[in-house]
Amino acid sequence: MVTRSVILIGPSKAGKTTVSTLLGAHLHWPVLQLDDLRWAYYAEIGYDADKAQQLRREQGFPALVEHWKPYDIHAVERVLADYPHGHVIAFGAGHSVYTNPDDLARAKRALAGHDVILLLPTADIDEANRVLRERLVHDEPELTGDTIPNINRQFLLDPSNAYLATATVYNANQTPEQTCAAIIELLSHD
């Protein structure tokens, strides 16, 4: 009997969405993208989209990311309660980064018993951020500014991902299929 899910975490453009699809196909498990589910979970605790957009207009995207934190931890707890085993779940970039120690502890409790794989291009923060920026420009050229790379850099510097992960896979020089194979290899040793 399956007793856990596989959770992919990491910064934006780390490969979570693509690799989760491949991993789900290999394991014959449903794949969930927390970014697709989060709005319903956010609404459960009173998320106000209009207020959030006003905050973004007035203070910028980084302020919005910080505003999302209480909603993010709620979404993490809820998705893992709703889908406790036999799923591949790709978190959004911010769903595994918490500066509030209580939120980080809640995330650790919610993720206990799951395989939590941190996807990063490389262990070197500057190089990882460079690779993530290149992927962003390639995949989403309309986002060529500094906002996402700056947030990614903060995510790379924050210790939350490493604290929550049960394993890290570096994928700068790998295809998504190779990254998937590396994760399958890790899972086979559990």
C-alpha positions as CSV (number, residue, x, y, z in Angstrom):
1,M,0.0,0.0,0.0
2,V,1.2,3.5,-0.9
3,T,1.8,5.5,2.3
4,R,3.1,8.8,0.9
5,S,3.2,11.2,-2.0
6,V,6.1,12.6,-3.9
7,I,6.4,16.4,-3.5
8,L,8.6,18.5,-5.8
9,I,9.8,21.8,-4.5
10,G,12.1,24.5,-5.7
11,P,12.3,28.0,-7.2
12,S,10.5,29.1,-10.3
13,K,11.8,27.4,-13.5
14,A,13.5,24.6,-11.5
15,G,11.5,22.0,-13.6
16,K,8.8,21.0,-11.1
17,T,5.9,21.0,-13.5
18,T,7.6,19.2,-16.3
19,V,9.3,16.6,-14.1
20,S,6.1,16.0,-12.1
21,T,4.3,15.0,-15.3
22,L,7.0,12.5,-16.2
23,L,7.2,11.2,-12.7
24,G,3.5,10.7,-12.5
25,A,3.5,8.8,-15.7
26,H,6.3,6.5,-14.6
27,L,4.7,5.8,-11.2
28,H,1.1,5.7,-12.6
29,W,0.1,8.3,-10.0
30,P,-2.1,11.3,-10.5
31,V,-0.2,14.6,-10.8
32,L,-1.3,17.8,-9.0
33,Q,0.0,21.3,-9.5
34,L,-0.5,23.3,-6.3
35,D,-0.5,26.5,-8.3
36,D,-3.7,25.3,-9.9
37,L,-5.4,24.3,-6.7
38,R,-4.2,27.1,-4.4
39,W,-6.9,29.7,-5.2
40,A,-9.7,27.4,-3.8
41,Y,-7.6,26.7,-0.7
42,Y,-6.8,30.4,-0.3
43,A,-10.5,31.3,-0.5
44,E,-11.2,28.9,2.4
45,I,-9.5,31.4,4.7
46,G,-10.7,34.6,3.2
47,Y,-8.3,35.5,0.4
48,D,-9.3,38.7,-1.3
49,A,-8.0,38.8,-4.8
50,D,-8.9,42.5,-5.3
51,K,-7.0,43.5,-2.1
52,A,-4.0,41.4,-3.4
53,Q,-4.0,43.1,-6.8
54,Q,-4.1,46.5,-5.1
55,L,-1.2,45.5,-2.9
56,R,0.7,44.4,-6.0
57,R,0.0,47.7,-7.8
58,E,1.0,49.8,-4.9
59,Q,4.0,47.9,-3.5
60,G,5.0,45.5,-6.2
61,F,5.2,41.7,-6.7
62,P,7.6,41.0,-3.8
63,A,5.0,42.5,-1.4
64,L,2.3,40.2,-3.0
65,V,4.6,37.2,-2.5
66,E,4.9,38.1,1.2
67,H,1.1,38.6,1.5
68,W,0.5,35.1,0.1
69,K,2.5,33.4,3.0
70,P,-0.4,32.6,5.4
71,Y,-2.4,31.4,2.4
72,D,0.5,29.4,1.1
73,I,0.9,27.4,4.3
74,H,-2.8,26.8,4.5
75,A,-2.8,25.5,0.9
76,V,0.2,23.2,1.7
77,E,-1.6,21.7,4.7
78,R,-4.9,21.3,2.8
79,V,-3.4,19.7,-0.4
80,L,-1.5,17.1,1.7
81,A,-4.7,16.4,3.8
82,D,-6.8,16.0,0.6
83,Y,-4.2,13.9,-1.3
84,P,-2.2,12.1,1.4
85,H,-0.7,9.3,-0.6
86,G,-0.1,8.1,-4.1
87,H,0.2,11.5,-5.8
88,V,3.0,13.5,-7.4
89,I,2.5,17.1,-6.2
90,A,4.4,20.0,-7.7
91,F,4.5,23.0,-5.3
92,G,4.6,26.5,-6.5
93,A,8.0,28.2,-5.9
94,G,6.7,30.0,-2.8
95,H,4.9,27.1,-1.2
96,S,8.1,25.8,0.4
97,V,9.8,29.1,1.5
98,Y,8.8,30.5,5.0
99,T,10.6,33.1,7.0
100,N,8.1,32.8,9.8
101,P,9.3,29.9,12.0
102,D,5.8,28.8,12.9
103,D,4.8,28.5,9.3
104,L,8.0,26.6,8.5
105,A,7.3,24.2,11.4
106,R,3.7,23.7,10.0
107,A,5.1,22.9,6.6
108,K,7.6,20.4,8.1
109,R,4.8,18.7,9.9
110,A,2.5,18.6,6.9
111,L,5.3,17.1,4.7
112,A,6.4,14.5,7.3
113,G,6.3,11.0,5.8
114,H,6.4,12.2,2.2
115,D,9.3,12.2,-0.3
116,V,10.1,15.9,-0.7
117,I,12.5,16.4,-3.6
118,L,14.1,19.8,-4.0
119,L,14.9,20.6,-7.7
120,L,17.8,23.0,-8.3
121,P,20.0,23.6,-11.3
122,T,23.2,23.5,-9.2
123,A,24.4,23.9,-5.6
124,D,26.1,27.2,-6.5
125,I,23.5,30.0,-5.8
126,D,24.8,32.4,-8.4
127,E,25.0,29.7,-11.1
128,A,21.6,28.3,-10.2
129,N,20.1,31.8,-10.4
130,R,21.8,32.3,-13.8
131,V,20.4,29.0,-15.1
132,L,16.9,29.8,-13.8
133,R,17.0,33.2,-15.4
134,E,18.0,31.7,-18.8
135,R,15.1,29.2,-18.5
136,L,12.7,32.0,-17.7
137,V,13.8,34.1,-20.6
138,H,13.5,31.1,-22.9
139,D,10.1,29.9,-21.7
140,E,8.5,33.2,-20.8
141,P,10.2,36.1,-22.6
142,E,7.6,38.6,-21.5
143,L,9.1,38.2,-17.9
144,T,12.6,39.4,-18.8
145,G,12.7,41.9,-15.9
146,D,14.4,41.3,-12.6
147,T,11.4,40.6,-10.4
148,I,11.2,36.8,-10.8
149,P,15.0,36.3,-10.8
150,N,15.3,38.5,-7.7
151,I,12.6,36.5,-5.9
152,N,14.3,33.2,-7.1
153,R,17.5,34.5,-5.6
154,Q,15.8,35.0,-2.3
155,F,14.3,31.5,-2.5
156,L,17.8,30.1,-3.2
157,L,19.3,31.9,-0.3
158,D,16.5,31.0,2.1
159,P,17.2,27.7,4.1
160,S,13.5,26.6,4.0
161,N,13.7,24.4,0.9
162,A,16.8,22.5,2.2
163,Y,15.1,22.1,5.6
164,L,11.9,20.7,4.1
165,A,13.5,18.5,1.4
166,T,14.3,14.8,2.0
167,A,16.6,14.9,-1.1
168,T,18.0,17.3,-3.6
169,V,18.4,16.7,-7.4
170,Y,20.6,19.1,-9.4
171,N,19.4,19.3,-13.0
172,A,21.4,22.1,-14.8
173,N,22.8,19.7,-17.4
174,Q,20.0,17.2,-17.4
175,T,16.9,16.7,-19.6
176,P,13.6,16.5,-17.7
177,E,13.7,12.7,-18.5
178,Q,17.1,12.4,-16.8
179,T,15.9,14.4,-13.8
180,C,12.9,12.1,-13.6
181,A,15.2,9.0,-13.7
182,A,17.4,10.5,-10.9
183,I,14.3,10.9,-8.7
184,I,13.1,7.4,-9.5
185,E,16.6,6.1,-8.5
186,L,16.3,8.0,-5.2
187,L,12.8,6.6,-4.5
188,S,14.0,3.1,-5.2
189,H,16.4,3.3,-2.3
190,D,13.7,4.2,0.2
